Structure formats: C-alpha cells, structure tokens
Amino acid sequence: MTEAGVGQSEKVNPPVTTSPSAWQRLTETLNRPTTQADLLQILKSVLAAMIAWLLAVNVFELAQPFLAPWTALMTVHATIHRSLSRGMQIVLATLLGVGLAYGFPFFFGMGVGTLGMVLLIGLLLSRIGYIRDEGIVVATTALFVLTTNWRVDETMLLDRVLDTLAGVVIGVLVNVLVVPPLNTQMAEQYVEGIDRGLGRLLMDLAEDARRPWTDEDSSVWVDRTRKLDDDLDNAWELVREAQESVRWNPRRRWSQEAIGDPAEYELTLVRLEEGIAQTRSMVRLIHESTVDAVEWDDYFAERWCDLLEEVGRRISEPEGDLAALTDEVRALAKELAERRMSDVLWPIYGTLVSALLNIIRIVGNEAGSRAARA
C-alpha cells in the first residue's frame, strides 16, 4: 500500500517499551474492582454452600442434603435484589422439578422412558417467563432426584423442598450480611476508565497522524475504537448492576458518601458512545486520504494534530476543560477559509474539524462533571 504524506515526510519509529512482567500483570488484574468483586462473590458462594451443607446435615439431618449447598451456591449473586429474585425462581423451579420427579414415577413407574418424559417436560417448563433465568433448575432437580432415589415417597419430597429452602435462605443471608454488594463505585471507576481510554486514543491518534499512514495503521486504530465499544458494553452492564445493587441494600445507609447516582453514568455512556463514533469517523477519513494518496497541508496537519492531542489530554484528565478549546478549533476553521487550498482537501479538513468540535461538545460535559467531582 502506498503511503500518503500526512505531515512529516518520514515515518518515525515508535519508542521501544518493555512488556510488564507476569507479576505486574497479576497485580494489575487483582487491583481491578471487577476482579475484587468477582473474588468476593466466589468466597461468599463457597461460604454459603458450606453453611447450607452443615445446616442440612446437622440440623435437619437429611440423608442426601445435596440440594441445600447447590441452591445456596446459585443464590449468591452480584446484587441482593438479584439474589432474592433468583432465589424465589429457584424455589419455584425446584418445586416443579421435585413434583415431576415424584409424580411421573408414581403413575408410570421408574425407567428410562419416565426419565426422558420428566426431562422433556422440565426443559419445556424452563422456558416459562417468570422462572426463565433459573428454569434449567426444573430439569436438573428432577434429574438429581430421580437418579438418587429410585423409590420416591412423601418423605423424600419434603426433604428436597426443605433442602432448597435452606439453601436459598442461607445464600440470601450470606449475601446480605457479608459485605453486601454495592457496585456504584465500581461502575464509576469503569466509566472513568473509558473516559481516560478515549483520551489516550485521541492523543495517540494525533501522534500517528503527524506521519505517513498505511492501510494497516488505520485498521489498528479502527480496532482500538471497537475495543472501546466492547468496554462500553461492559460498562452498561455494570451501570445496570449498580442501579440494582442499591435496592434493599443495608450498605446504602452505611456508605452514603460513597454512593454515586447511576443515572448520571448512563448519560456519560451515551456521550462516550457518540465520542467514540466521531473518533472512528476521523480514523476512516484519514484512512481514505491515505488510500487516495492525498497529502495534507503541513499547516493544517500541525494545527489539527496539536488540537486533537490537547483534546485527548483534557478528556483523560479530571481537571481538563474541553469547552475552552472550542474557540481554538473554530479559529482553525476560519484560518482555513482564508487560505487557498485544493478543492479535494476541503471535504477532509472540514469533516475533521467538525468531528473535533463534536467531540468537544459531546464529551465536554462529562469532562466538566468529572472535574467537579475530583
């Protein structure tokens, strides 16, 4: 692919960087709020299963108390609201599964045909709207009961129901009493991480736009914007989880100062989505100028890249004031209008300047709100 001149005439080799060690990568991973939340949930799930097992064996003295730790394990979720909601679904799904495992052998006898009918009906019932999230429990509970109890009686039925209730209650209690999950700070940190990521992307893009580009270079930048899109999808999930985590959570009173407003994060993500889209359009435009072998005007390339780098820096820093750059970008547009340039270049320059103004307008509000929080 022929390189088109964009600014300087020679390509500059990037500085050599040292890859982080395995220990540094591990430390960085463990310091992430999402990793810490996952590890805490794992430990709470294990604790809930252990307590449910001890309760089923030593208090209820059940002969086969496998449902208690199993349901406790599945009841510990990322939010208290979800634990309660999913716990109720598990109870209903387990009752349906136990009912199938009790009723079919009673009327049709135990055999592979009965097993097949129970699983078929259980899987069909799992599609019911209310229990859809935990619907598979219908079939798995019936399978467990049938394969561990060839003779089904009323005592077994009561034991399984008691197992399930004990597991759900223990799972919910552990989730409420042991560091109840409150994910607003984690959502805020993740959203601000995307802010910084967009800022770094613009700064790096400005650095690369000062030298000739190839088709492969532009593909790398498009991939970076797509990576930010993936991060946005994860952020949306975290924000929804943060909104859910404050419901019925006792920590909401204990940690009032640490709780942000998840609704603000939604507005931020909408702005970031548009900012990333504008960045992708700039990358594609630069790519098209590369393919067409259009050489940029040196004056425009230097001024626009400087402004792009400064926009990126102010996005990535909490105290950055993007709005103050609006006049400088408009001044560049006015200067271009006063200079004589090829008609081929005007659509490129105008679109790039317009995209930069859009990023300042769209993302600028979020940069200002972060500066106020800092």
C-alpha positions as CSV (number, residue, x, y, z in Angstrom):
1,M,0.0,0.0,0.0
2,T,1.4,3.4,-1.0
3,E,2.0,5.7,1.9
4,A,0.3,9.1,1.7
5,G,2.1,12.0,3.3
6,V,0.3,13.3,6.4
7,G,2.5,15.9,8.0
8,Q,6.1,14.8,8.2
9,S,7.7,13.0,5.2
10,E,9.3,10.2,7.1
11,K,7.8,7.6,9.4
12,V,9.1,7.8,12.9
13,N,9.8,4.5,14.7
14,P,7.8,4.2,18.0
15,P,9.8,4.0,21.2
16,V,10.7,0.6,22.5
17,T,8.6,-0.3,25.5
18,T,9.2,-3.1,28.0
19,S,6.3,-5.5,28.4
20,P,5.1,-5.8,32.0
21,S,6.1,-8.9,33.9
22,A,3.7,-11.7,34.8
23,W,3.7,-10.5,38.4
24,Q,2.9,-6.9,37.3
25,R,0.0,-8.2,35.1
26,L,-1.3,-10.3,38.0
27,T,-1.1,-7.4,40.4
28,E,-2.9,-5.1,38.0
29,T,-5.6,-7.7,37.5
30,L,-6.1,-8.2,41.2
31,N,-6.3,-4.5,41.8
32,R,-9.2,-4.1,39.4
33,P,-12.6,-3.5,41.1
34,T,-14.3,-6.1,38.9
35,T,-11.7,-8.8,39.8
36,Q,-12.1,-8.0,43.5
37,A,-15.9,-8.1,43.3
38,D,-15.7,-11.5,41.5
39,L,-13.3,-12.9,44.1
40,L,-15.5,-11.7,46.9
41,Q,-18.6,-13.3,45.3
42,I,-16.7,-16.6,44.9
43,L,-15.8,-16.6,48.6
44,K,-19.3,-15.8,49.6
45,S,-20.7,-18.5,47.4
46,V,-18.4,-21.1,49.0
47,L,-19.2,-19.9,52.5
48,A,-23.0,-20.1,51.7
49,A,-22.6,-23.6,50.4
50,M,-20.7,-24.7,53.4
51,I,-23.2,-23.3,55.9
52,A,-26.1,-24.7,54.0
53,W,-24.5,-28.2,54.0
54,L,-23.8,-28.1,57.7
55,L,-27.4,-26.9,58.4
56,A,-28.9,-29.7,56.2
57,V,-26.7,-32.4,57.8
58,N,-26.6,-31.4,61.5
59,V,-29.9,-29.5,62.0
60,F,-32.3,-31.1,59.6
61,E,-30.4,-34.4,59.5
62,L,-31.3,-35.0,55.8
63,A,-30.0,-38.2,54.3
64,Q,-28.9,-36.7,51.0
65,P,-28.6,-33.0,51.5
66,F,-27.2,-32.1,48.1
67,L,-29.8,-29.5,47.2
68,A,-29.0,-27.2,50.1
69,P,-25.4,-26.3,49.2
70,W,-26.3,-26.4,45.5
71,T,-29.1,-23.8,45.8
72,A,-27.0,-21.7,48.2
73,L,-24.2,-21.6,45.6
74,M,-26.6,-20.4,42.9
75,T,-28.4,-17.9,45.1
76,V,-25.3,-15.7,45.8
77,H,-25.5,-13.1,43.0
78,A,-23.9,-9.8,42.3
79,T,-26.7,-7.9,43.9
80,I,-29.1,-8.5,46.9
81,H,-32.1,-7.8,44.6
82,R,-30.9,-10.5,42.2
83,S,-30.3,-13.0,45.0
84,L,-33.9,-12.5,46.3
85,S,-35.4,-12.6,42.8
86,R,-33.3,-15.6,41.6
87,G,-33.8,-17.3,44.9
88,M,-37.6,-17.2,44.5
89,Q,-37.2,-18.6,41.0
90,I,-35.0,-21.4,42.3
91,V,-37.6,-22.3,44.9
92,L,-40.4,-22.4,42.3
93,A,-38.3,-24.3,39.8
94,T,-37.2,-26.8,42.4
95,L,-40.7,-27.4,43.5
96,L,-41.7,-28.1,39.9
97,G,-38.7,-30.4,39.4
98,V,-39.4,-32.3,42.6
99,G,-43.1,-32.5,41.6
100,L,-42.2,-34.0,38.2
101,A,-39.8,-36.5,39.8
102,Y,-42.4,-37.5,42.3
103,G,-45.5,-37.6,40.1
104,F,-44.3,-39.5,37.0
105,P,-42.7,-42.5,38.7
106,F,-45.9,-42.7,40.9
107,F,-48.1,-43.1,37.8
108,F,-45.8,-44.6,35.2
109,G,-43.1,-46.4,37.3
110,M,-39.4,-45.7,37.2
111,G,-37.5,-46.3,34.0
112,V,-35.6,-44.6,31.1
113,G,-38.9,-43.6,29.5
114,T,-40.1,-41.9,32.6
115,L,-36.7,-40.2,32.9
116,G,-37.0,-38.9,29.3
117,M,-40.5,-37.6,29.8
118,V,-39.6,-35.8,33.0
119,L,-36.6,-34.1,31.4
120,L,-38.6,-33.1,28.3
121,I,-41.3,-31.5,30.4
122,G,-38.8,-30.0,32.7
123,L,-37.0,-28.3,29.8
124,L,-40.2,-27.1,28.4
125,L,-41.2,-25.6,31.7
126,S,-37.8,-23.9,32.0
127,R,-39.0,-21.5,29.2
128,I,-41.7,-20.1,31.4
129,G,-41.2,-16.3,31.6
130,Y,-41.0,-15.9,35.4
131,I,-38.5,-18.7,36.0
132,R,-36.6,-18.3,32.7
133,D,-33.4,-17.2,34.4
134,E,-33.3,-20.3,36.6
135,G,-35.6,-22.5,34.5
136,I,-32.9,-25.2,34.0
137,V,-33.3,-26.0,37.7
138,V,-36.6,-27.7,36.9
139,A,-34.9,-30.4,34.8
140,T,-31.7,-30.7,36.8
141,T,-33.6,-31.0,40.1
142,A,-35.8,-33.7,38.6
143,L,-32.7,-35.5,37.3
144,F,-30.9,-35.4,40.6
145,V,-34.0,-36.7,42.5
146,L,-34.7,-39.5,40.0
147,T,-31.1,-40.7,39.8
148,T,-30.5,-40.8,43.5
149,N,-33.9,-42.1,44.6
150,W,-35.4,-45.0,42.7
151,R,-38.2,-45.1,45.1
152,V,-39.9,-41.8,45.6
153,D,-42.0,-41.1,48.6
154,E,-43.5,-38.2,50.6
155,T,-40.5,-38.0,52.9
156,M,-38.2,-37.5,50.0
157,L,-40.4,-34.8,48.6
158,L,-40.4,-32.9,51.9
159,D,-36.6,-33.3,52.3
160,R,-35.9,-31.9,48.9
161,V,-38.2,-28.9,49.5
162,L,-36.5,-28.3,52.9
163,D,-33.1,-28.6,51.2
164,T,-34.0,-26.0,48.7
165,L,-35.5,-23.5,51.1
166,A,-32.5,-23.8,53.4
167,G,-30.1,-23.2,50.6
168,V,-31.9,-20.2,49.3
169,V,-32.3,-18.6,52.7
170,I,-28.6,-19.2,53.6
171,G,-27.5,-17.8,50.2
172,V,-29.5,-14.6,50.6
173,L,-28.4,-14.1,54.2
174,V,-24.8,-14.5,53.4
175,N,-25.1,-12.0,50.5
176,V,-26.9,-9.5,52.8
177,L,-24.7,-9.9,55.9
178,V,-21.2,-10.5,54.4
179,V,-20.2,-7.3,52.6
180,P,-23.4,-6.8,50.7
181,P,-22.6,-5.9,47.2
182,L,-22.8,-2.2,46.3
183,N,-21.4,-1.6,42.9
184,T,-21.8,2.1,42.3
185,Q,-18.1,2.9,42.8
186,M,-17.0,0.1,40.6
187,A,-19.3,1.4,37.8
188,E,-18.0,4.9,38.3
189,Q,-14.3,3.7,38.1
190,Y,-15.1,1.7,35.0
191,V,-16.8,4.6,33.2
192,E,-14.0,6.9,34.1
193,G,-11.6,4.3,32.8
194,I,-13.3,4.5,29.4
195,D,-13.0,8.3,29.6
196,R,-9.3,8.0,30.0
197,G,-9.1,5.4,27.3
198,L,-10.8,7.7,24.8
199,G,-8.4,10.5,25.8
200,R,-5.4,8.3,25.3
201,L,-6.7,7.1,22.0
202,L,-7.0,10.7,20.7
203,M,-3.6,11.6,21.9
204,D,-2.0,8.5,20.2
205,L,-4.0,9.2,17.1
206,A,-2.7,12.7,17.0
207,E,0.9,11.4,17.3
208,D,0.4,8.9,14.5
209,A,-1.4,11.4,12.2
210,R,1.7,13.6,12.1
211,R,3.4,11.0,10.0
212,P,2.5,8.9,6.9
213,W,-0.1,6.2,7.4
214,T,-0.6,2.8,5.8
215,D,-3.8,0.8,5.4
216,E,-2.6,-1.5,8.2
217,D,-2.2,1.5,10.5
218,S,-5.8,2.7,10.1
219,S,-7.0,-0.9,10.7
220,V,-5.3,-0.8,14.1
221,W,-7.0,2.4,15.0
222,V,-10.4,1.2,14.0
223,D,-9.8,-1.9,16.1
224,R,-9.0,0.3,19.1
225,T,-12.3,2.1,18.7
226,R,-14.0,-1.2,18.6
227,K,-12.2,-2.3,21.8
228,L,-13.7,0.9,23.4
229,D,-17.1,-0.2,22.2
230,D,-16.6,-3.5,23.9
231,D,-15.7,-1.7,27.1
232,L,-18.8,0.4,26.7
233,D,-21.0,-2.8,26.6
234,N,-19.3,-4.0,29.8
235,A,-19.9,-0.5,31.4
236,W,-23.6,-0.6,30.5
237,E,-23.9,-3.9,32.3
238,L,-22.0,-2.6,35.3
239,V,-24.2,0.6,35.4
240,R,-27.4,-1.5,35.3
241,E,-25.9,-3.7,38.1
242,A,-25.0,-0.6,40.1
243,Q,-28.6,0.6,39.9
244,E,-29.8,-2.8,41.0
245,S,-27.3,-3.1,43.8
246,V,-28.7,-0.2,45.8
247,R,-32.1,-1.8,46.1
248,W,-32.7,-3.4,49.5
249,N,-29.0,-2.9,50.4
250,P,-28.2,-2.0,54.1
251,R,-24.9,-0.5,53.0
252,R,-26.8,2.3,51.2
253,R,-27.2,3.9,54.7
254,W,-23.8,3.0,55.9
255,S,-21.9,4.4,53.0
256,Q,-24.0,7.4,51.7
257,E,-20.9,9.4,50.7
258,A,-19.5,6.5,48.6
259,I,-22.7,6.1,46.5
260,G,-23.0,8.0,43.2
261,D,-26.0,8.3,41.0
262,P,-26.0,5.5,38.5
263,A,-28.4,7.6,36.3
264,E,-25.5,10.0,35.7
265,Y,-23.4,7.2,34.4
266,E,-26.0,6.4,31.8
267,L,-25.8,10.0,30.4
268,T,-22.0,9.7,30.4
269,L,-22.0,6.4,28.5
270,V,-24.3,7.9,25.9
271,R,-21.9,10.8,25.4
272,L,-18.9,8.4,25.2
273,E,-20.6,6.3,22.6
274,E,-21.0,9.3,20.3
275,G,-17.5,10.5,21.1
276,I,-16.1,7.1,20.1
277,A,-18.2,7.1,16.9
278,Q,-16.8,10.5,16.0
279,T,-13.3,9.2,16.6
280,R,-13.9,6.2,14.3
281,S,-15.2,8.5,11.6
282,M,-12.0,10.5,11.8
283,V,-9.9,7.4,11.6
284,R,-11.8,6.3,8.5
285,L,-11.4,9.7,6.8
286,I,-7.7,9.7,7.4
287,H,-7.6,6.1,6.0
288,E,-9.4,7.3,2.9
289,S,-7.0,10.1,2.4
290,T,-4.2,7.5,2.7
291,V,-5.8,5.3,0.1
292,D,-6.3,8.2,-2.3
293,A,-2.7,9.3,-1.7
294,V,-3.9,12.8,-0.7
295,E,-1.0,14.7,1.0
296,W,-2.2,17.0,3.8
297,D,-1.3,20.7,4.0
298,D,1.5,20.9,6.6
299,Y,0.0,23.9,8.4
300,F,-3.4,22.2,8.8
301,A,-1.8,18.9,9.8
302,E,0.3,20.5,12.6
303,R,-2.5,22.7,13.9
304,W,-5.2,20.0,13.8
305,C,-2.9,17.3,15.4
306,D,-2.0,19.7,18.2
307,L,-5.6,20.4,18.9
308,L,-6.5,16.7,18.7
309,E,-3.7,15.9,21.2
310,E,-4.9,18.6,23.6
311,V,-8.5,17.4,23.4
312,G,-7.3,13.9,24.2
313,R,-5.2,15.1,27.2
314,R,-8.1,17.1,28.7
315,I,-10.5,14.2,28.3
316,S,-8.1,11.9,30.1
317,E,-7.5,14.3,33.0
318,P,-10.3,15.0,35.5
319,E,-9.4,18.7,35.6
320,G,-9.5,19.0,31.8
321,D,-11.7,21.8,30.4
322,L,-12.7,20.9,26.9
323,A,-15.0,23.8,26.3
324,A,-12.1,26.2,26.4
325,L,-10.8,24.6,23.2
326,T,-13.9,25.3,21.2
327,D,-12.7,28.8,20.2
328,E,-9.3,27.5,19.1
329,V,-10.9,24.8,16.8
330,R,-13.3,27.4,15.3
331,A,-10.3,29.7,14.8
332,L,-8.6,27.0,12.8
333,A,-11.7,26.6,10.6
334,K,-11.6,30.4,10.0
335,E,-7.9,30.3,9.1
336,L,-8.5,27.5,6.7
337,A,-11.3,29.5,5.0
338,E,-8.8,32.4,4.4
339,R,-6.1,30.1,2.9
340,R,-6.2,28.9,-0.6
341,M,-6.4,25.1,-0.7
342,S,-7.3,22.4,-3.2
343,D,-10.9,21.6,-3.6
344,V,-10.0,18.0,-2.9
345,L,-8.8,18.8,0.6
346,W,-11.8,20.9,1.8
347,P,-14.1,18.0,2.5
348,I,-11.4,16.2,4.5
349,Y,-10.4,19.3,6.6
350,G,-14.0,20.4,7.1
351,T,-15.1,16.9,8.3
352,L,-12.1,16.5,10.6
353,V,-12.6,20.0,12.2
354,S,-16.4,19.3,12.6
355,A,-15.7,15.9,14.2
356,L,-13.3,17.5,16.7
357,L,-15.9,20.2,17.6
358,N,-18.5,17.4,18.0
359,I,-16.2,15.5,20.4
360,I,-15.6,18.7,22.4
361,R,-19.4,19.4,22.6
362,I,-20.4,15.8,23.3
363,V,-17.7,14.7,25.8
364,G,-17.1,18.1,27.2
365,N,-20.0,18.0,29.6
366,E,-18.7,14.8,31.1
367,A,-15.2,16.1,31.5
368,G,-16.6,19.1,33.3
369,S,-18.6,16.9,35.7
370,R,-15.6,14.8,36.4
371,A,-13.6,17.9,37.2
372,A,-16.3,18.9,39.7
373,R,-16.1,15.5,41.4
374,A,-12.3,15.5,41.6
